[in-house]
Amino acid sequence: MAHTSPLAEFHDNAEALADLYGPPESGVKVVMTYGQFELEYASIRKACGLLDLPTRGLIEVEGADRESFLNRMLTQEIKGFAPGQSRPSFWLNRKGRVDADLRLMNVGERYLADVDVHAAGRAVQTLSAYVITEDVRILDVSEQWHRLALHGPLALDVLSRHARREDGSAIGAMDDGLCAAVLIACEDGRSRQAIVERCDQCGVNGLELSVRLGDARDIYLALLRSAHESVPGHAGPNPRPMLRPIGWAAFNVARIEAGTAMYNIDFGPDSLPAETGVLDSRVSFKKGCYLGQEVVARMHALGHPKQQLVGLKLTDPAYRPGTTSVGDATTDAESTFARCPETGSLVFAEPEPGAEVGEPVGAVTSATLAPMLSRQPIALAMVKWACVKPGTRLLVQAEDVLLPAEVRAALSSLPRGSAEGATLSGKTQG
């Protein structure tokens, strides 16, 4: 994936607000918002948001021994990895630290691995160092491919309007953990290929597309046609667009609500798998040996990590909810807005009555005011093991105050019966 998005001109013409993702010296320019954050967020929860992802890189693995080789390297079970499947996994170093958090897709004659763009080059270099006599070729193809995403309950409906499987059949339902090659009809009458993967990062239906760099603009514009179509069955005086271009800001709020931990944000190359909060989805404890397994297995069998990522629900005593709701940009002018901790804000154990606050027990990795909880502050935080039990009372630094917080039972904060797990409308999938 190009470090400069092939859609940069489109974003500039739309007067999008941008920022850098990653360190200043190698940061990737990413759209934060097109100036209508509330509507962008609402599209994720009520319709579909189209997101440009120059933040993601892509690794290609070829060769007859690719399955057996990766099964000796990665934490996930790769045996029986059939075409059309995708699996999340860690790639660890010898000390058991997470060198890369990846999603591996079997697309037939090769595997594709989605990774953070800043981790792609290092992962290729370190994995390739273990290829001795195997028929395996590992390439960083981030500069040849680009990533797009559709997030929202109508994500598959949108894609089905513009795409078919390569054999001409309808896309149909795609469960989480599946991928497929599709052809997307573009404005010039020609179709472009994309590899589509189901990955629900925002608590609603999510589709991530890997497209050739030269096809990215045509595919983006093809999908954007749904922005001129109304949500099927939506009644009201104002038609609701089926799709809206969204920036990182809206996506980030939705993924924090859904408890989706991200590499290089909530954990990173210094983290052990047991610290990440996503151990169960990335690590198989039934497979054979892999690099770093001894550290993972020993901790799993005999102990626990020093720290772990948890979800926090915060309370601002001065906060009074207003009228802000999903899809409504208006607010009660008399409402007092909750304070939100920043990344890196310190976390403390709640002291006994009359005692002083002690040393920090952790730090916030991601935080937001959650629209699905009437803008209540929530956070993901890396805290010491003694504080990870659900219900543990903590204090979190926010501006010049310490806000009461409670450890949630899961990373997700989405209430039951909300947008989480929303199903497709099914009206346009044929």
PAGUZA-792712 format. One record per residue (C-alpha): x, y, z; residue in one letter. Coordinates in steps of 0.25 Angstrom, whole numbers, padded with zeros to 4 digits, always signed. Layout:
XYZA...
This chain:
+0000+0000+0000M+0005+0013-0004A+0009+0022+0007H+0002+0033+0000T-0012+0029-0003S-0016+0028-0018P-0028+0036-0014L-0021+0048-0008A-0026+0057-0019E-0040+0053-0017F-0039+0056-0002H-0032+0069-0005D-0043+0073-0014N-0053+0070-0003A-0046+0079+0007E-0044+0067+0016A-0036+0069+0029L-0024+0061+0030A-0014+0056+0040D-0002+0047+0041L-0003+0033+0045Y+0010+0028+0052G+0023+0035+0055P+0025+0049+0049P+0037+0044+0041E+0030+0033+0034S+0015+0036+0037G+0004+0033+0027V-0005+0044+0023K-0019+0040+0027V-0033+0046+0026V-0039+0050+0039M-0052+0055+0035T-0059+0062+0023Y-0065+0072+0033G-0077+0065+0037Q-0073+0055+0048F-0086+0053+0053E-0092+0048+0040L-0080+0040+0037E-0081+0033+0050Y-0096+0031+0048A-0093+0024+0035S-0085+0013+0042I-0097+0011+0051R-0109+0013+0042K-0104+0011+0027A-0090+0009+0022C-0077+0017+0023G-0066+0016+0012L-0052+0018+0018L-0039+0020+0011D-0028+0012+0018L-0014+0016+0015P-0011+0012+0029T-0010-0003+0025R+0000-0011+0018G+0000-0024+0011L+0009-0036+0010I+0009-0047+0000E+0013-0061+0003V+0015-0071-0009E+0021-0085-0011G+0018-0099-0009A+0022-0099+0005D+0015-0087+0010R+0005-0094+0019E+0015-0103+0026S+0025-0091+0027F+0015-0081+0033L+0009-0092+0043N+0023-0093+0049R+0024-0078+0050M+0011-0072+0054L+0003-0073+0066T-0010-0078+0059Q-0013-0091+0054E-0011-0091+0039I-0013-0106+0036K-0026-0108+0028G-0026-0093+0024F-0035-0094+0012A-0036-0084+0001P-0047-0074+0004G-0043-0073+0019Q-0036-0063+0027S-0030-0064+0041R-0024-0054+0051P-0010-0057+0056S+0002-0052+0063F+0016-0052+0058W+0026-0053+0070L+0040-0051+0072N+0049-0060+0079R+0046-0053+0093K+0031-0055+0090G+0028-0041+0087R+0018-0037+0076V+0026-0034+0063D+0013-0032+0055A-0002-0034+0057D-0007-0039+0044L-0020-0045+0037R-0016-0056+0027L-0025-0058+0015M-0024-0071+0007N-0027-0066-0008V-0023-0079-0015G-0009-0080-0020E-0004-0070-0010R-0007-0064+0004Y-0009-0049+0006L-0006-0043+0020A-0012-0030+0025D-0003-0023+0035V-0001-0009+0040D+0007-0001+0029V+0018+0002+0039H+0020-0013+0042A+0020-0019+0028A+0034-0017+0024G+0040-0022+0038R+0030-0034+0037A+0035-0038+0023V+0050-0037+0027Q+0049-0045+0040T+0040-0056+0034L+0049-0057+0022S+0061-0059+0031A+0055-0073+0035Y+0053-0078+0020V+0065-0088+0018I+0061-0099+0008T+0046-0097+0007E+0039-0093-0005D+0034-0080+0001V+0034-0065-0004R+0030-0054+0005I+0028-0040-0001L+0024-0027+0004D+0014-0022-0007V+0009-0010+0001S+0013-0001-0011E+0005-0009-0021Q-0008-0011-0013W-0017-0002-0006H-0028-0004+0005R-0042+0001+0006L-0053-0003+0016A-0068-0002+0017L-0073-0002+0031H-0088-0002+0034G-0101-0011+0035P-0102-0009+0019L-0088-0011+0016A-0090-0024+0008L-0103-0018+0002D-0094-0007-0004V-0084-0017-0009L-0094-0026-0015S-0100-0014-0023R-0086-0012-0030H-0079-0026-0030A-0081-0041-0033R-0072-0053-0030R-0062-0056-0041E-0071-0067-0046D-0082-0057-0048G-0091-0061-0036S-0096-0052-0026A-0087-0049-0014I-0098-0054-0004G-0095-0055+0011A-0081-0054+0016M-0078-0059+0030D-0067-0053+0039D-0054-0060+0035G-0057-0062+0020L-0051-0055+0008C-0054-0055-0007A-0049-0050-0020A-0059-0041-0026V-0061-0032-0039L-0066-0018-0037I-0073-0011-0048A-0067+0003-0050C-0071+0015-0058E-0064+0012-0071D-0071-0001-0072G-0060-0010-0068R-0059-0018-0056S-0047-0018-0046R-0043-0029-0037Q-0043-0028-0021A-0040-0037-0010I-0052-0035+0000V-0050-0040+0015E-0061-0040+0025R-0056-0033+0038C-0065-0026+0047D-0057-0016+0054Q-0068-0006+0058C-0078-0016+0064G-0086-0015+0051V-0083-0022+0038N-0069-0019+0032G-0063-0022+0019L-0048-0019+0016E-0044-0019+0001L-0030-0021-0004S-0029-0015-0018V-0018-0012-0028R-0012+0002-0027L-0016+0006-0041G-0030+0001-0038D-0032+0008-0025A-0038+0021-0030R-0048+0014-0040D-0053+0005-0029I-0054+0016-0019Y-0063+0024-0029L-0071+0012-0032A-0075+0009-0018L-0077+0024-0016L-0089+0023-0025R-0097+0018-0013S-0095+0031-0007A-0106+0036-0017H-0115+0025-0013E-0125+0024-0001S-0125+0014+0010V-0135+0003+0005P-0149+0005+0013G-0145+0018+0020H-0157+0026+0022A-0156+0041+0025G-0156+0055+0018P-0141+0054+0017N-0135+0042+0009P-0123+0036+0017R-0111+0033+0008P-0108+0018+0007M-0093+0021+0008L-0084+0033+0012R-0069+0035+0011P-0063+0034+0025I-0050+0038+0032G-0042+0032+0043W-0048+0040+0054A-0062+0033+0052A-0056+0019+0050F-0047+0021+0062N-0059+0024+0071V-0067+0013+0066A-0056+0003+0068R-0053+0007+0082I-0068+0005+0085E-0067-0009+0079A-0054-0012+0087G-0045-0014+0075T-0031-0013+0080A-0021-0008+0069M-0006-0011+0067Y+0003+0001+0069N-0008+0008+0077I-0013-0001+0088D-0002-0011+0088F+0011-0012+0080G+0025-0019+0078P+0028-0019+0093D+0015-0026+0096S+0014-0041+0100L+0001-0048+0094P-0005-0049+0108A-0004-0034+0110E-0012-0030+0097T-0026-0034+0101G-0028-0042+0088V-0020-0054+0092L-0031-0064+0089D-0034-0060+0075S-0019-0060+0071R-0013-0072+0078V-0015-0087+0077S-0011-0095+0089F-0013-0108+0082K-0003-0106+0070K+0011-0110+0069G+0023-0102+0071C+0025-0087+0066Y+0035-0076+0069L+0032-0070+0083G+0023-0082+0087Q+0031-0085+0099E+0029-0072+0105V+0014-0072+0102V+0012-0086+0107A+0019-0084+0120R+0011-0072+0123M-0002-0078+0120H+0001-0091+0128A+0008-0085+0140L+0005-0070+0142G+0000-0057+0136H+0006-0045+0130P+0010-0033+0138K-0001-0024+0131Q-0013-0026+0121Q-0021-0018+0112L-0035-0015+0118V-0048-0007+0115G-0051+0004+0124L-0065+0011+0127K-0062+0025+0133L-0072+0034+0140T-0071+0049+0140D-0078+0054+0152P-0080+0068+0145A-0086+0061+0133Y-0101+0063+0130R-0105+0056+0116P-0111+0065+0106G-0120+0061+0094T-0108+0056+0085T-0112+0043+0078S-0107+0034+0067V-0110+0042+0054G-0114+0055+0061D-0104+0066+0061A-0112+0075+0070T-0109+0076+0085T-0115+0082+0097D-0108+0096+0099A-0109+0094+0114E-0103+0081+0115S-0089+0079+0121T-0080+0070+0113F-0072+0059+0119A-0057+0060+0119R-0049+0050+0112C-0035+0045+0115P-0025+0046+0105E-0015+0034+0100T-0005+0033+0110G-0013+0038+0122S-0009+0031+0135L-0018+0021+0142V-0018+0020+0157F-0024+0010+0167A-0035+0015+0175E-0030+0018+0189P-0036+0015+0202E-0045+0026+0208P-0036+0037+0213G-0023+0031+0207A-0015+0038+0196E-0014+0033+0181V-0002+0024+0180G+0007+0021+0168E+0001+0019+0154P-0004+0005+0151V-0005+0007+0136G-0008+0017+0124A-0019+0019+0114V-0017+0014+0100T-0030+0019+0093S-0042+0027+0098A-0054+0034+0093T-0068+0039+0097L-0077+0028+0093A-0089+0032+0085P-0095+0019+0087M-0095+0022+0102L-0100+0036+0102S-0085+0041+0100R-0081+0035+0113Q-0065+0034+0113P-0059+0020+0111I-0045+0015+0109A-0036+0004+0106L-0024+0004+0116A-0012-0005+0119M-0012-0007+0134V-0005-0016+0144K-0010-0030+0146W-0015-0027+0160A-0025-0017+0154C-0031-0025+0142V-0042-0032+0149K-0056-0028+0144P-0062-0018+0154G-0049-0013+0159T-0050+0002+0162R-0039+0011+0157L-0037+0026+0155L-0033+0032+0141V-0026+0045+0138Q-0035+0054+0129A-0030+0069+0128E-0028+0074+0142D-0037+0063+0149V-0037+0049+0153L-0049+0042+0147L-0055+0029+0154P-0054+0017+0145A-0058+0003+0145E-0052-0009+0138V-0062-0015+0128R-0064-0030+0126A-0060-0029+0112A-0053-0019+0103L-0066-0015+0096S-0075-0005+0102S-0086-0006+0092L-0099-0009+0099P-0107-0022+0096R-0118-0020+0085G-0110-0008+0079S-0103-0008+0066A-0093-0019+0071E-0096-0031+0062G-0106-0024+0053A-0110-0033+0041T-0111-0029+0027L-0124-0025+0021S-0123-0035+0010G-0131-0027+0001K-0120-0025-0010T-0112-0037-0008Q-0117-0045-0020G
